[in-house]
Amino acid sequence: MFSYTDTQISRLGGPNFHEIPINRPTCPYHNFQRDGMHRMGIDTNPANYEPNSINDNWPRETPPGPKRGGFESYQERVEGNKVRERSPSFGEYYSHPRLFWLSQTPFEQRHIVDGFSFELSKVVRPYIRERVVDQLAHIDLTLAQAVAKNLGIELTDDQLNITPPPDVNGLKKDPSLSLYAIPDGDVKGRVVAILLNDEVRSADLLAILKALKAKGVHAKLLYSRMGEVTADDGTVLPIAATFAGAPSLTVDAVIVPCGNIADIADNGDANYYLMEAYKHLKPIALAGDARKFKATIKVADQGEEGIVEADSADGSFYG
């Protein structure tokens, strides 16, 4: 508990992190806490003590008991010896992590493997890396083997024959534990970056913007510099950010419409933008001559999941 509170104070700049809207209780509350930095609450009563004569003795502690509105611990007679030990259920550490792992989609599992591999590659003591892999072997052999391969570790015969942990209440996997196992098709609120080029094909761009708006998706027009871009029909388009100023980490997908692709084909920031988006599994749509960017992100000619191609921005492009 100390660690978590200390972390909140360090990250959020003071002891009043519980007043931030996302953290505060949904039930209104009043107490005497007025100190510390970054307060979010606005107190209407100058008194922060009781008893007081300023506002009919408010605020004050609510009397305990359901009828009086306050909290009161249930009075129950107990017997037995008080000991410092955990319930036997704490002795089984692996069934819940296994449930979580098996509930993920294949690309989520790959992300987990990559995460373990990346972090453990920074551990300088080999025996610590081996211990972590051993823990993973008790969760799931496939997970352990994938991470071990990335770390150059060979699993022992004992690790290869570990009995998997039991299911959690008879449940082997649960799609609700995955972010993507139950797709609802709702993209409202997502952000899509559109990498513009000078003389971009206006008809295609307008079709894309119309389709995104209909789905509640926010479009962000990017270019190599701030200011404006002129489309092929003379339409002037304001730029929201540069390729370098709004990296692909800040968006959910990327679209490159038709037009004068030569304008940005050799731009390092544009190429890096697409490579980074592809690496982070962000969907990428390439229209017309923008398909030459496939060479940048090393996508085979036959196409690959997550890459959408079309001659122009027709219905199949953004549907």
Buried (B, 14 or more C-beta within 10 A) or exposed (E): EEEEEEEBBEEBEBBBBBBEEEEBEEEEEBEEBEEEEEBEBEEEEEBBEEEBEEEEEEBBEEEEEEEEEEEEEEEEEEEEEEEEEEEEEEEEEBBEBBBBBBBBBEEBBEBBBEEBBEEBEEBEEEEEBBEBBBEBBBBBBEBBBBBBEBBEBEBEEEBEEBEBBEEBEEEEBEEEBBEEBEEEEEBEEBBBBBBBBBBBBBBBBBBBBEBBEEBEBBBBBBBBEEEBBEBBEEEEBEBBBBBBEBBBEEBBBBBBBBBBBEBBBEBEBBBBBBBBBBEEEBBBBBBBBBBEBBEBBEBEEEEEEBBBBBEBBEEEBBE
